[in-house]
């Protein structure tokens, strides 16, 4: 039996499809980041409390540590791994545009 409820159809078109497009794009960005990470930039971030000195303290930007960076990368890669590309791509309406 087909789903014809207007509220359900609106939910698909206003929530599922747009979010799937965002997840697909985010996964591509995470994939590019992880490629750079494993090409060697990861070696510059020891998984310690050693701070990243980007000089942005005066802007009110939080100071990150090597452990913060390692944790962030791990979480992002887990998010990409947890999403199934076939399932996420199916609701997408627009052709994928790599950036």
C-alpha positions in Angstrom: 0.0 0.0 0.0 1.4 3.4 -1.0 1.9 6.2 1.5 -0.3 9.0 0.4 -0.8 11.0 3.6 0.1 14.6 2.7 1.8 15.2 6.0 4.0 12.1 5.5 4.9 13.2 2.0 5.7 16.7 3.2 8.0 15.1 5.9 9.9 13.2 3.2 10.2 16.3 0.9 11.1 18.8 3.7 13.1 16.7 6.1 14.4 13.4 4.7 15.5 14.5 1.2 17.2 17.7 2.3 19.0 16.1 5.2 20.1 13.2 3.0 21.7 15.7 0.6 23.5 17.3 3.5 24.7 14.0 4.9 26.0 12.9 1.5 27.9 16.2 1.2 29.2 15.9 4.7 30.4 12.4 4.1 32.3 13.5 1.1 34.0 16.3 3.2 34.8 13.8 5.9 36.3 11.4 3.4 38.5 14.1 2.0 39.6 15.1 5.5 40.4 11.5 6.5 42.5 11.1 3.3 44.6 14.2 4.3 44.7 12.9 7.9 46.2 9.5 6.9 48.6 11.1 4.4 50.6 12.2 7.4 49.0 15.3 9.0 47.9 13.0 11.8 51.6 12.7 12.9 51.6 16.4 13.8 48.9 16.0 16.4 50.1 14.0 19.3 47.1 12.6 21.3 48.1 14.6 24.3 47.2 17.9 26.0 49.7 19.7 23.8 47.9 22.8 22.5 47.4 23.8 18.9 48.8 27.3 18.8 46.7 28.9 16.1 46.9 32.4 17.6 43.1 32.7 17.8 42.7 33.1 21.6 42.2 36.9 21.1 39.2 36.1 18.9 37.6 34.1 21.7 38.1 30.8 19.8 38.7 27.8 22.1 42.2 26.4 22.3 42.4 22.9 21.0 44.8 20.1 22.1 46.2 17.3 20.0 43.7 15.0 21.9 40.8 17.3 20.9 41.8 17.0 17.3 42.3 13.2 17.4 38.9 12.8 19.1 37.2 15.0 16.6 38.7 13.1 13.7 37.7 9.8 15.2 34.1 10.9 15.7 33.8 12.3 12.2 35.2 9.1 10.6 32.8 7.0 12.8 29.8 9.2 11.5 30.8 8.6 7.9 31.3 4.8 8.5 27.9 4.6 10.3 26.0 6.1 7.3 25.2 3.8 4.4 25.9 5.6 1.2 23.3 3.7 -0.8 20.6 4.5 1.7 21.6 8.1 2.1 21.9 8.7 -1.7 18.6 7.2 -2.6 16.4 10.1 -1.3 18.7 12.7 -2.8 17.2 14.7 -5.7 20.2 16.7 -6.9 23.2 15.3 -8.7 26.2 15.2 -6.3 28.6 18.1 -6.8 32.0 17.4 -5.4 33.7 20.5 -3.9 
